[in-house]
Amino acid sequence: MSLKIFKQSLAGGEVSPSMYSRIGDPVTQAGLAKCMNMVVEPQGPVVRRPGFSMVRETKYPDRKCRLIPFTFSATQTMIIELGHHYVRFHTDGATLMNGDVPYEVTTDYDESELFDIDYAQSVDIITLVHCAHPPRELRRYGALDWRISDITFNTKISAPAGVTATQHIAASATNKDGYVRKYVVTACNVDNSEESRASTVASVICNPYGDGAYNTIAWNSVAGADHYRVYRDKGGIYGYIGETRLTTIDDDNIAPDSSITPPIYDDVFLTSGGITGATVVAQGSGYTGPNGEVTSVELTETQTWGVWGSGKNFYGVVPETWCEAWQSSDGWALGFLGDGIGLVPGQDIINYFSATVNIYDAEGSGVGATAEPIYSSSSEWFHITGPSGNLKEGTYGFRPVKGIRITNQGSGYKRPYCTVTIHGWPAWTYQYKALNYNFEFKRYTGEFQTKVNSAGFLTASIRVTDSTGSGAQLEPLISSEGKLTAVFNNNAGAGYTNPTATLISNYGSGAQISLTVANAGDYPGCVGYFEQRRWFAGSRMRPQFIWATKTGTETDMGYSLPSQPTDRIKVRVASQDSNRIRHIVPLSQLLILTASGEWRVSPLNSDALTPETMSVRPQSYVGSSQTKPVLINNTMIFAAARGGHLRELGYSYQAGGYITSDLCLRATHLFDNKEVIDIAYSKAPYSIFWCINNTGALISYTYIPEQQISAFAQHSTDGTFESCAVVPEDTEDILYCVVKREINGNPVRFIERMNEFIKKNQVDQIYLDCAGTYSGQPKKEITGISWLNGKTVSIYADGYCVPDQKVENSKIVLSRAASVVHVGLAYNSDIKTLPLAVQLQDMSFGTNHRKNVTGVSLRVLESAIPLVGQSFEKLYQPPTRSREAPGTPPARKDGEIDLPIQGHWTNEGEVCIRQNKPLPMKVSSITVTCDIV
């Protein structure tokens, strides 16, 4: 039976093999078995992704870096390259330069910390937070003036000094000193967004009720202050009595307003009793190092070695239990029980036997360790001197292996073990007086049981003991000589009074450590903006605390007694576990994410979040990974803490809260047993989430929830993707990636920019990766391609595909001159249809029928002719019939094109389509002609 099967939409994207049987699912019906280097359009077609143009090599080719978007406005955007101790900036496919070198800002973030940094942008300020560093601001003051600095919380305005209070009262008044009035003064900036600490108290003995009595409060002016506030003590609370731009004010018995009090400031991200310093008092010796070196091998058990003979009239003698002897009618054979070697009469075979040692690692990736056996000295050999007669005259002995000597310690071993193998002759034929009596030397070639001691990663640690404190984490640094040289403070802990530190190790002794206790930094790990406040959360010692600045400020962490609605917020999320808050996400309400759940921060019976109305309620119990979430409309997409899937979190009126759903159910093969390490979102021209997993794959997710569009596609290149970010440039949102490649056998990392999807001119379309472009007067020799030296590249010149060349001396040579030349690495864009399942008269769905695809018809838009076949190993290139005028590039195809295919019978009936040239491809529907039996 011959059928034509029409696939009208490809909007389902790539689906998991476990979904192939779900033929009733509309998304699966529109899905593909493979969608590689293609992007799913919301209308149904799949279009070839543009190539990546090389922007610049990263600063360190052997270190990872991370990309962060910076969007000041629709016309001012920047990609920030955050690397090991540096920051660089890129925009519009170029790098911000300072003369001939990239403009840089120095940081102290290590490579290992980069993907744990959280950030939030406000205008031209990016807040950076990490649990090991104070919160910081990366500020743009000018094109070549970016500065990074620690955030100064609380006030920058100094408190007024020289505050005095003086009584004024009529001379005739009596009882002039019956009362004591106390005052403090604060300084404020012009918009009241910042108020200083209270001044020292000024007291005056007075009678405020006397005739004409009043008190004058005076103070010195404060730099940067616009006006001043004065407070008077009433019942232990300093209440507001007035403010002025002058440096004096008169109190004529004004009633203090106790609801307005001076701000109180504390060190919000410091904890008392932390271990702030660890000094090595004595280095000690013999300690294991941090690099996993093999330090020694101990023999714990030996094996028996001996000589066995065959014959008659055997009898045994056991001198000193070290040897056994057998005698036949015409000869002797001696064998020894011990840990070394055996022999036969008349032969000194000591040199015939040897031992070899091999070292392996059962868990880690240790390499380089070598060892050799230590043999006993000749004085330790066991000897027998044979008498004259049947036993030939001579001295016989053996040399045991008594130890192992390390010749190279290697590195990286976690659980090392070794084998010790004795090598000898498998048989020894003894001949004496021309009579054959066979004596076999039996060797148990195998392994001694040994104990391998290594300077492993788990062998040295520091134990901190104290009756009150907790949480400190100290890490020793052991030199190659086995001495304690330094101590790293990974977590200061809190509450310590008199701590002691002990170096715990399998080997070594003598090290002494002195600890210093003081207020220690306990820094937040996530940041965000919501309701005119800057929010922080998730420090190491207070993993479930949330802090927010005063309303309308970004650094003021002051509070008042009694509390005021604009005061800073400090609250602990009460939950069943102690997972650290990883993300702060502002939607219509503030959401916080931990490794075990999602929480909503909302006002309780009020429209505004204040210290009194704040409520934290759980929404779901999924858990988020460390990867920063992204937002689309009023929905959040985040990576799950476990399982590797992407999840959606949005508000549900039916549920009365936020609910979460798994977005990866139809494409689990792209996410299972993997980890999403970076996510970015582009709005135009298509609504696409881009994510990178820990295998270096780039995945696109076309997502329009209101239209129920949800489609995945995967993307590959000659290398691996490591980080991504999206910023708007001109009319599109542009994806930037860090790509690790190998050039001439060496690893390199590039910042690369995905080209626009929509190009007006055919010659400007780029479907090459790591590409560079020449544009100018026509020329044959294209130079300056140094980053691709030694690589075979594809070339697209003036709208034509030019034969591939190898870049040598940073150049290529064309056969004819061209004015617009794109040079880069080719990549395949592949489509593979799902196995055919067709409704037949016998009510089966073609699942138990053989199929033979004899023809394929594609509806394409502005596409070149692709390769087709029933497998990617056997693709067919249809002949092209160009009707264009000579000298013009080949025209793109629109509409339906019929492609012949080399048919053969299969169970699946799949069709494979590939574009491997630097040319476009956009497929909106596929019609398959198929024979079914």
C-alpha positions, 0 to 999 in steps of 0.5 A: 500500500502506498500512502502520502503522509503530511506533517503540517507542523514541526512546532513540537520540536525534538521529543524524547524516544519515550514519547514516540508512541504518544501519537494522540498527543498533538505536540508529539504529532508535530514533533521531531526525533532530531532537531539539531542546530535548528530553531522552532518558530512559533508558527510551526516551521523550523529554521536553521540557527545563525552561526556564531561570530568570534568576538574575542578570546577570553583572557585565560584560555585554560580558565572558565568565565561567565557572561552577565547581561547589562541593559541600560536602555534599548540602545545601550547594552553590554555583555560583561565577561566575568573571569578569574580576577577580572571583568571585561566588556563587549557590545555589538560584537566588539570588545571595549578597548583601552588603546590596544588592549581590552578594558578591564576591571580587577576583581578578587573572584576566583574561577571556582566562584564565578557561577555561584555569583548572583547579580541584580541590575538597577540602572547603571549599577550591578550588584554582585553577591557571593557568600565568600565576599562582601556585597559589591557594586559594579558601577558605570561612570563612563564608557571607559570608567567602570568601578567595583567597590564594596557596598557601604551599608547604613549611612554615609553622612556623619553624625553632627558633632559639637551638640550643645543645649542651652536654657533661656528663661526669664531672670525673675523665674524661680526653680530654673533647674528642676528638670533635665532635658536630653537631645540628639541631632541627625543630619539628612540629605536633600531627599531624606533618603539618608539620615545619619546616626544620632549625635552624642547626647546633649543635656541641659538642666532647665525649667521648660515651664518657666516664664519665657523658657526655651532651650536652644540646641546647636551643633556643627555643620556636616558636609553633605547634609541638607538639613537636620533633625532634632529629637528629645528624650521622653521616657527613654525614647528620643522623639522627633521635635523638628528639623531645620536647615540651620545649625540651631533650633529652639525647643519651646516645650515642643511635644516629642513625636515618639513614632519618629525616632533616630535611626539605629544602624548595625553591622548587618552582615557581620556576626559576632564571635567568628574566627577571623584569622588562623595563624600557623604557629608551628608547621610540624612535619610529615603531614600529607599534602593536598595534591593526592601524592602517593607517599608509601606502600606497606607490605601487609601479607606475603605468599608462599613460593616453592619447588615441587618435584615428581618422582619416588622415595621422597622425604622432607627436611625442614631446617629452621622451617624456612625450606623444604627438601625432596630427594629422588633416587638421583637428585635433590630439589629444594623449595622455600616458603617465604616472601621471595623466590625459589630455586633448584639444586645446582643453579643460582636463579636469584637473577631469574626472578624479579618483582614489579609494582603498579599503582592505580586509583580506585576512585579518583583520577590519580596519575604519575605514581611509580614504585619499585621493590626493595629486595633484602640484602645478601646477608638476609638471604637464606643459604644452604650449602650442599654436601658432596654426593647426590646434591651438587656442591654449592650455596643456594639461597633466595632474596625476598621482597621486603618493601616498596620504594616510591620513585614518583609520588604522582598526584590526584590520588583519592584511594590508591592501591598497588599490585606487586607481581613476582615474575619467574619461569613457569616450569623448571626441568631438572636433569641429572646424570642423564636421568629425567626427573622433572621438578616444576617450579610453581610460582603464584604470580599475582599480588601481594596484599599491600596498604598504600598511604597517600596524601589524599584529599581526605586525609588532612583537616582542621577540627575546631573545638569550642564550648559556644561557637559553631560553623567554622570551616578551616582548610589546611595547606600542606607543602610538598615537604609535608609541613603545614604552611597556611590555613584557609578560612572558608567559613568564619562561623559564629559564637566562638569565645575560646576556640582551639584548632587541631590538624587531623591527619593520618601522618605527621605531627607538631603543627600548631594553629592560633585562632583570632575571634572577632566580628566576621563577615557573613555575606548574602548569596543572592540579591534582587529588587522589589518594592523600592527596596534592595533585597539580600538573602542566604548567607552561610551562617544565616542561610534562611535570613532575608534582609531588605533596605529601607524603602526608597534606598539601596544601602540604608539598613537602619531601623527605628524603635518603635518600628516604622513602615519604612524601616529595613526588613530582617526576617528568618524564613521558618522552614522544616530544613536549613537549605540556603536561600539561593534566589530572590525573584521579583514577580507580582509578589516576591519569590524566594527559592531554596534547594528544597522549595519555593516561597512567596513573600507578601504583605499580610492584610496590607498592600505594602511590605513592611517589617510588620506586615511581611509574610512568608508562605511556601508555594511548592516543594521542588527546589532550585539549583544554583543557576539563576532563573529567568523571567518571561511575562509573569512567569519564572523559569528555573532549573530544578535542584535535582533531576536536571529539568527546567520548571515553570513557576506562575500564579494560579487563581484557582490555586490561590498561589504559585504552582510549578510544572515540569517543562521537559517531560516531552524532551527528557533525553536532553535533560535527564542526568544532566545539570543546567548551568546557565540560562538566558532569554531572548524576546525577539524575533522569537521567544526562546530560552537558551540553556547550557548543560554540564555536557557543553550542549546548547539547548533552545526552548521556544516558549509562548505559554498563551499559545501553548507553544513549547518546543526544544531543539539542541545545538552543537558546534566544534567545541563545547558551550560554557556560558550564555547571556542575551542583550538587545542589539538593534531589532533583535535580542542577541545571544552571546556564548563562551565556547571552548574549542581546540585549536592546534591541539590546545584548548582556547575559549572564545566569546562568540556572538550569534548572528541575527536571524533576519538579514536583508542581504543574502551575502550578509547571512552567516551560517558558520561558527567562530566566524570572521568577516571581511568586507571591502574591496574585492580581494583573493587573499583574506588575512588576519584569521589567526584564531583559526590557524590550522583549522579547516574552514568553510567559506561563504563569499559574495553569496557563494559556497567556496571549497573548504580550506585550511587556514595557514599563516592566518590566511586563506586564498580564494580562486576569485576575488570577493568583497564580502567573505565569511570564514568559519567552522561548518556545522550540520543542521539536521531534522529527523522525523518521528517513526511513521505511525499511520491509521490503517484499515486493520486499525493498527497504527503502522507500528507493526508494518514495514515501510519504504519511503520513496519520496519526500516533499518539503515546503520551504521558505528562502532555503537552499536545497538540503540533503535527504535520506532515510539515515544520516549515513546515506544522504542524497544530494538532489541535482541543482538546476540553476536558472539564475543569470551568470555571475549572480548567487543561486536563488533561494527556494520558496514553496514545495520542492520534491526530493528523490530519496533512496528508499529501502524497507525499514520498521520506522520510516523516518526521513533525515534532512541535513544542511551542511553548507553555509546556507539557510534552511527553513522547513514548514511542512514535510510530505512523505510518500511511503509504501507500507506492507 
